[in-house]
Amino acid sequence: MTATATTHTLPAKAVRGALLAAAALLLTSWAPARATAQEALPGNWLYLTVTKGDARSGDTRGTLLMCAPPQGHSRAAEACAQLAAADGDLRALPVRETYCPMVYAPVTTHARGQWNGRPVEYTETFSNGCVLEARTGAVFALDG
């Protein structure tokens, strides 16, 4: 009976080792493929996030905005048109004149992606949602 138990233990260990090696191989080959797929997105695109409140305990929302055709959130067409007018430069978006309350409710935005073949990286914290909308228009309007 001990010989039978030993016979089954060795193949089980071998199978477990082979499965672990296969899983490790899949994980290492998957990571570069994922990065390549992300870099190969066609056209103009940005991954956008908005964090309301403190970055450590805030509420973060994110979406992928693609502009050929416009898709990603409910105001994608408007956001893509605004970005096209600013040549993808989020700091160059036209500021809409509006009166915002002087309430401090911080909102942090982040954008990463590409526009006309150039990498885009943008992060800014606004004092509240009204100021965010006045400065970035529809681009970070992820709530609809």
C-alpha positions as semicolon CSV with decimal commas, in nm:
position;residue;x (nm);y (nm);z (nm)
1;M;0,000;0,000;0,000
2;T;0,293;0,237;0,060
3;A;0,426;0,171;-0,289
4;T;0,092;0,273;-0,439
5;A;0,082;0,593;-0,233
6;T;0,441;0,678;-0,339
7;T;0,361;0,607;-0,704
8;H;0,067;0,850;-0,699
9;T;0,260;1,119;-0,507
10;L;0,542;1,154;-0,762
11;P;0,316;1,206;-1,064
12;A;0,099;1,450;-0,864
13;K;0,408;1,653;-0,773
14;A;0,525;1,643;-1,133
15;V;0,184;1,753;-1,262
16;R;0,169;2,034;-1,003
17;G;0,519;2,148;-1,103
18;A;0,430;2,140;-1,472
19;L;0,111;2,338;-1,407
20;L;0,302;2,599;-1,207
21;A;0,565;2,628;-1,481
22;A;0,295;2,664;-1,747
23;A;0,116;2,929;-1,543
24;A;0,441;3,122;-1,495
25;L;0,512;3,101;-1,868
26;L;0,162;3,227;-1,951
27;L;0,190;3,516;-1,706
28;T;0,528;3,628;-1,837
29;S;0,420;3,605;-2,199
30;W;0,084;3,775;-2,127
31;A;0,226;4,097;-1,975
32;P;0,422;4,210;-2,284
33;A;0,129;4,121;-2,510
34;R;-0,100;4,335;-2,297
35;A;0,139;4,631;-2,314
36;T;0,177;4,591;-2,690
37;A;-0,200;4,578;-2,738
38;Q;-0,239;4,898;-2,535
39;E;0,027;5,078;-2,740
40;A;-0,131;4,958;-3,063
41;L;-0,467;5,128;-3,010
42;P;-0,546;5,308;-3,333
43;G;-0,606;5,681;-3,361
44;N;-0,643;5,934;-3,083
45;W;-0,728;5,793;-2,741
46;L;-0,696;5,881;-2,375
47;Y;-0,754;5,681;-2,059
48;L;-0,921;5,934;-1,828
49;T;-0,972;5,919;-1,453
50;V;-1,144;6,155;-1,212
51;T;-1,093;6,121;-0,837
52;K;-1,330;6,311;-0,612
53;G;-1,202;6,387;-0,264
54;D;-0,877;6,281;-0,107
55;A;-0,665;6,061;-0,334
56;R;-0,625;5,803;-0,055
57;S;-0,994;5,761;0,018
58;G;-1,162;5,926;-0,279
59;D;-1,404;5,794;-0,535
60;T;-1,223;5,727;-0,866
61;R;-1,395;5,679;-1,201
62;G;-1,220;5,604;-1,527
63;T;-1,289;5,537;-1,891
64;L;-1,113;5,495;-2,223
65;L;-1,203;5,781;-2,458
66;M;-1,148;5,688;-2,822
67;C;-1,202;5,945;-3,093
68;A;-1,221;5,743;-3,415
69;P;-1,521;5,710;-3,385
70;P;-1,596;5,899;-3,061
71;Q;-1,679;5,659;-2,780
72;G;-1,604;5,610;-2,411
73;H;-1,853;5,820;-2,219
74;S;-2,181;5,999;-2,279
75;R;-2,019;6,320;-2,409
76;A;-1,747;6,150;-2,616
77;A;-1,823;6,335;-2,943
78;E;-1,810;6,672;-2,767
79;A;-1,491;6,576;-2,578
80;C;-1,319;6,459;-2,897
81;A;-1,415;6,782;-3,078
82;Q;-1,275;6,991;-2,791
83;L;-0,954;6,788;-2,788
84;A;-0,920;6,818;-3,167
85;A;-0,954;7,198;-3,141
86;A;-0,674;7,200;-2,881
87;D;-0,462;6,949;-3,079
88;G;-0,483;6,704;-2,789
89;D;-0,327;6,949;-2,538
90;L;-0,547;6,937;-2,228
91;R;-0,384;7,251;-2,090
92;A;-0,490;7,440;-2,406
93;L;-0,862;7,359;-2,379
94;P;-1,064;7,682;-2,385
95;V;-1,176;7,800;-2,042
96;R;-1,549;7,852;-2,017
97;E;-1,643;8,163;-1,825
98;T;-1,867;8,068;-1,538
99;Y;-1,915;8,155;-1,172
100;C;-1,818;7,869;-0,946
101;P;-1,879;7,849;-0,572
102;M;-1,577;7,892;-0,348
103;V;-1,628;7,550;-0,195
104;Y;-1,323;7,330;-0,156
105;A;-1,412;6,982;-0,275
106;P;-1,097;6,869;-0,462
107;V;-1,120;6,677;-0,787
108;T;-0,807;6,525;-0,942
109;T;-0,792;6,438;-1,310
110;H;-0,547;6,218;-1,495
111;A;-0,518;6,146;-1,865
112;R;-0,277;5,909;-2,038
113;G;-0,275;5,807;-2,402
114;Q;-0,184;5,940;-2,743
115;W;-0,294;6,218;-2,972
116;N;-0,176;6,241;-3,334
117;G;0,100;5,991;-3,253
118;R;0,229;6,192;-2,955
119;P;0,211;6,059;-2,599
120;V;-0,022;6,246;-2,364
121;E;0,027;6,257;-1,988
122;Y;-0,176;6,501;-1,779
123;T;-0,262;6,535;-1,410
124;E;-0,427;6,829;-1,237
125;T;-0,627;6,889;-0,921
126;F;-0,913;7,139;-0,931
127;S;-1,075;7,299;-0,627
128;N;-1,418;7,158;-0,716
129;G;-1,624;7,001;-0,995
130;C;-1,747;7,335;-1,127
131;V;-1,390;7,457;-1,185
132;L;-1,305;7,121;-1,342
133;E;-1,588;7,153;-1,594
134;A;-1,509;7,518;-1,667
135;R;-1,145;7,430;-1,746
136;T;-1,181;7,093;-1,923
137;G;-1,529;7,102;-2,080
138;A;-1,664;6,762;-2,168
139;V;-1,333;6,576;-2,157
140;F;-1,357;6,468;-1,791
141;A;-1,740;6,459;-1,778
142;L;-1,744;6,089;-1,690
143;D;-2,064;6,103;-1,486
144;G;-2,275;6,186;-1,790
